[in-house]
Amino acid sequence: MVQDNIRLGVVGLSSDESWAGRAHVPALKAVPGYEIRALATSRQESAAAAAQRYGVPHFYSDPAELVARPDIDLVVIAVKVPHHLALVDLALNAGKAVYCEWPLGNGLSEAEEMAARAKTKGVRTFVGLQGHASPPLRYIRDLIASGHIGDVISSTVVGSAGAWGATVEPRLVYGLDKANGVSMLTVQFGHLIDGFCWCLGEFSELSATLATRYPLPKRTDNGETVKKTIADQIAVNGLLQNGAVASLHYRSGSSPAANFFWEINGSKGDLVITADSGRLQYSDLQIRLASAGGKLETIEVPDSYRLVADAAPGNMHYTLANTYALLRSDLRNGTAEVPDFGHGLLRHKMIDAIEKASESGHGQSYLASD
């Protein structure tokens, strides 16, 4: 149990527009009880520049030196997915608690390896499925669990990824190659369906259709076309374990009509959730509730669900700040609010089942049989 400040070592915190710099640093600034003690990047020069920019006392180009430090309580891994496995192994072998960004591994087999290694080592692990810390999503989950709308009968989601369409920003080009493990299916849809299942339960069986409708998007900087080997249209449907019928359609680009629409139909009422962005994990969700036969009325998320006062809803670091607030409790008090590698493995199994369902045309299950 950690008593004082939780001392972090962040792998991937560079001085440029890295995810760690854009999201993790402001999130940590909004949550008391953390201290970034060390960082590591791929080059000594970039590590030194990042340390100066963010006021971090120790910096390395070799992450093995970072994880070996005795004053590091938690290693945060925020690099491209193909590097996750090796870095997680370093941290686990050093006996450190690990927070790894989502996707956990580059495919199911890597996720299985990491989850098994973590179980063997017996250390705390956390995976960056931040929706579990989203105040509106936590409130929606509690509304359903408390029976506000009765038994869930069905649920429908239509969402837009905001990218992955006819054009591509230079920094996102590497995600167009399925081999890199960072696709619309694994990242944006992975976050979406994880939040969906966290609120409503897992699928007992699912069917899926994956398609690529923009196979040659153009770069936004020079207009050159780039080959895309990932799906930019995702449709998943099936029965949840509670018997509810579920249907999700996630598409590339943006929609002038609705970038995010989620309807949950219950035996005693209905919930309708909308947002300007299809990125469920950190969108500022608008919630409307209707009792059976009544009209939809907007309801506000109670302040008690907002764990961080200094982070504004809708900012990319907002849900991450709430994640760090929950993670602080997990490390200090032994709670388990932030998803661990075991949960990350479950979601990887689901994504694998979606791919197999699309390829085979047959329904798939990803849950272990009793």
N, C-alpha and C positions, 0 to 999 in steps of 0.2 A: 504493500500500500504506500502510495506516494503522499508525503505530508506537505512538503514545501513546493516551490515552483516546479512544474514538470519541465525538464530540460530536454530540448529537442535538437536533433541533428537532421537537417533537411537535405536530401539528395535531389538535385535538380533545381536548386534556387540560384538562378543566374540573374544578371543585372538587366537583361533584355526583357522582352515581353513573354516570359515564361509563365506557365500556369501557377507555379509556386509563388512567383512574385506578384501576379495580378490577383490571386485569390487567397492563398494561404497566409501571406504576410498581413494583409489588412484584416483577415479573419482573426488571426492571432492577436493583433493589436486591440481588437474589440472584446477579447475575452481575458480576464485576469487569471493569473496562475500558470502562465507559460513563459518560457524563456528560450529563444533560439541560441544555443551555445555554439553550434558548428554548422557549416554547410559544405557541400561538395558538388562540383561540376566536372565536366570532362576535361577542362583545361585549367591550369594554375592561374593564368591571366584572368580568365572570366570568374574564377572563384574569388580572387583578390578583389576584383571590381565589385562583385556582389556583396562581399563582406563589408566593403567600405560603404556601399549604398545603403545597406540595411542594418549596419551597426552590429555585425556578428563577429565575435572575437576570434574564432578559429575557422580556417578554411582549408580545403584540400582538393586535389585533383584525383586522389585515390580514395574512393568511398570506404575501403577497408580500414583506412586510418581513422575515419570518422566513427565507424561503428565500434572500433576498439577503445574509444575514449570511455573511461569509467564514469564521467560526469554526464553521460547521455542516457536518459530514461526512455525516450521514444524516438525511433527512426522513422522519418516521414519520407516516403518514396514518391516523387512527383516527376517522373521522367517518361519517355515514350515506352509504350507497352512492351516492345521486344526486349527491353532491358530489365523488366520487373523481376523475372525469375532469378537471375544472378544476384541482383541487389537484395532481394528478400532472403535468399540463402545466406548472404553475408551477415545480415542483421540477425537472423534466427540462430546461426551458428555462434554468434557472439552473445546469445542469450538476451537480446534486446526485444522489447515490445515494438511492434511494427504497425504503422499506418501506411497502406499501399493504395494508391489511386486506382480507380476503376477504369477499364477492366482489370481484374486481378492478374490474369495471365494472357498470353497470346494463344488463345484456344483452350479447350477443355483439359487437355492432358497437362498443360503447365499449371492450371488452377488446381488440378488434382494433386500434383506433386507438391505445390506450396501448402495446401491445406493439410496434407499428410505430414509434411515436415514440421509444420507449426504444432500439430497435435503431439508429435513425438517430442518436440523440444519443451512443450508445456508453457509457452510464453503467451502473453496477450497479443492478439492480432486484431486489426481493424481494416475494413475495406471501404473505399470512398463512394459508397452508395448513399449520398447525402440526403436523399428524400426522407429517410427515417428521422431526420432532424428538422424537416420543414415544418414550421408552426402550422400553416393551414392544412398540410397533409396529416399531421398528427391529430389535429382537431377533427378532420373528416373521418379518420380511423376510429376515433373515440365516439363520434356520433353514430357510426354504424354499429360498433360493438355494444353501445348502450341501448340499442333497439329503437332509436329515433324514427327509423323508416321501416321497422319490422324486419322480416326476413328479406334478404336480397333476392330478387327474382331474376334480374338481368342487369347488364351494364354495357355501355357502348362508349368508345373513345375514338375521336378523330383528331389527329394532331399533325402539325407541320414542324419539320426539323429546323427550318430557317437556313439551311445550307444543303449541300450535296445535290444540287439541281443542275441547271444549265451552265452555271459558272462556278468557279472555285477560287478561293483566295490562295495565294502562294503557300501560306503556312499550313493549309489543310490538304495540300496535294498528296502528301504521303499517306493520308487516310483513305485515298481512293483505291489503294492496293490492298486487297483482302489479306495478303500475307503479313501486313503490319498489325493486324488485330484491332485497328481503331476505325470502326465503320459506323454508319448510321444505325445498323442493327445492334452492335455491341455497346456503343456509347449512348447516344440519345435515346434510342428505343430501349436499351438495357435499363437506363435510369427510369424511363416511363413505366415499363412493365413491372419493374421491381416495386415501385411505389403503388402501382395498381394492385399487385398481389399482396403487398404488405397490408393494404386496407381491406381487401376482399377475400384473400385466401388464394391458394395455388390452384392451378388447373389439374383436374384429374386426367384429362386428355386434351390435346390441342391439334388443330390443323393449321396450315400456314401456306401463304403464297408470297414469295420473294421475287421481285422483278427489278430490272435496271432499265429505266426509261430515258435516261440521259447518259448513254455509254461513252460519249466524248465531250465532256464539259470543257469550257474555255477558261483559261486562267484570266483573272481580273487584271493582272498587271501587264501582260503582253498579248493577250488574245490567242495564245497557242492552245491547241486542243490537247487534252490529257486522257489517256485510256482509264476507264473506271471498271474495276472488277468486283465492286460491291453492289448490293441492292440499294435502290433509292425509293422503292415502294415496298411496304411491309404490311401484310394483312394476317392477323392471327385471330382465330376464334375457337370456341370449344366450351366445355362444361367445367365450372369450378368445382372444388371438392364439396361445397355446400349445395350443389345442384344448380346454381345460377348459370344462365347463359351469358357468355362474354364475347365481345367482338371489338377488335382494335384495328384501326387503319392509320398508319403513320406514313407520311409522304415527304418528299424532299421539297425544299424551297419554302415559300410563304404563301398564305392564302388571303385574299381580300375579304373573305367571308368569316373564317374562323381558323385561327392558328392552334387553338386548343379548345376542345369541347368534350366534356365527360359527363355522362348521364348515368345515374345509379337509381334503378327502379326497385322499390321495396313494397312489401305487402301493406305498409301503413303510411307510405309517403315516398317522396323522390328527392334526390339531390342532383343539382346541376352545377358543375364546376367549369369555369371558363378562365382563360388567360390570354394575354397578347402574344405569348411565346409558347411553343410546344415543348419547351424544356422544363418538364414537370419539377425536377429536383430543386430549381431555384426560382421558379416563377412566382409572382405575386398573385395567387389564385383568388378568384372571386367565387364565393359560395352562395348558392340559393337553395332554399329548402321549401318544400311544399308538403303539407299533411295530405292524407288521402282525400281527393276531391277538392283540395284547396288550391290557391294560387301560389306561385313561386314568390318567395320573399328573400331578399338579401340578408344574410347573417354575417356578423363580424367574428373574427377569430378572437377569443378572449386573450387579454394581455398575459395571462398566466402561461400561455403556450410560447410566448416570445421570450427566449432565454437570454437574448443579447439586446440590450437597449440601443447600443451605438451602431448597429448595422441596419441599414434601410432595406425593407422588403424589395425584392426584384433585383438587387445588386448581385453579381455573381458570387461574391464572398459572403452573402447574407446567410444562406443555409449552411455553408461551411463553418461560419462562426458559431452557429447553433450546434453543429456537429462537435466542434471543439469543446463547447460547454458540456455536452453530454459525455464526451470522451474523458474530460477531466474527472467527472464523477465516477466513470467506469474504473479509472486507474486508482482513484483515491478510496472509493467505497466498495469496489468489487461488483458494481452493477454491470449490466450487459445491454446498454441502450444502442450503442453503435454496432452495426453489422460486423461480424468477424469473417475470417477466411472461409469458415464452414458455410456461412450464408452466401458469400461470394461464389463458392463452388456450386451451390444450388442454382444460382442464377446462370452460371456458365452452362450447367446441364440443361437448363431451360432453353438457352440460346442454341445449343447444339441440337435439341429436339426440334426447335423451329426450323433450322436448316434442313434436318432430315425429313421433316414433314413436307417441306416445300419440294425437296428433291424427289421424294418417293410418291407423293400424292396420298399418303396414308397418315392417319392420326398417330400421334406419338405421346408417350408419357415420360416424364423425366424424374418422377418421384420413386424412391426406393420402395419396392413391394414388401409388405409385411411377411 
